[in-house]
């Protein structure tokens, strides 16, 4: 997910997107532990997407204050 796409989302959409990504991250973690994970790079990509969303949420909170 690109930062441009993240900036276009509303606050509520960001929250739901983080929840979805965290659920997916958990599923991938379980797959990794059981040896069923095929795309190992996806875990890293999800972690970075979550970090990008958190960064955007922090930036928006700083603008409000």
N, C-alpha and C positions, 0 to 999 in steps of 0.2 A: 504494500500500500504506500503510495507516494504522499509526501507531506501536503501537496496541493489538494489531493483528495480528502485528507484529514481536515484541512482548513475549511472545506466546503460543508462539512457535517455540522449539525447543531449540537448543543451540549448534551441533550438527551440521547442523540444518536451515538455520540462518542462513548457515553457510559455503556450503552448496550453493545457497542462494538468491542469494548474492552472485555465485557463479560463473555461474549462469544469467543474471543481469542483466547481467554484464559481457559474456557472449557475445552477448546481445541488443543491447547497446550497440554492440558491434563491427559486428554485422550492419547496424544502422541507420546507422552511420557510413559503411559501404561503400555503402549505398543512397543516402545523401546525396551522396557523391562522384560517383556515377554518374547522379544526377538522378532516381532512382526513388522517393525518399522522399515519402510522402504526408502522414503525420502528424508534422510537425516537432516538435510539443510533446511527443511520446513520448520524445525524447532527453532533454529536461529532466527529465521525470518519472522516468526510469530513474536519472539522475544523483542525483536527490534521494532515491530509494529506497535506492540504494547507500549514500549518506551516512547515512541514518537507521539502516541496519543496522550500519554501522561505529560509529555513536554508541552503539547499544545494546550492541554487543560490548565497547566501551571501558567502559561503565558496569558491565557484568557483571564485567569483569576488576578494576575498582576495588573492587567489593563483596567479592570473594574475598580481596583483600589486606588 
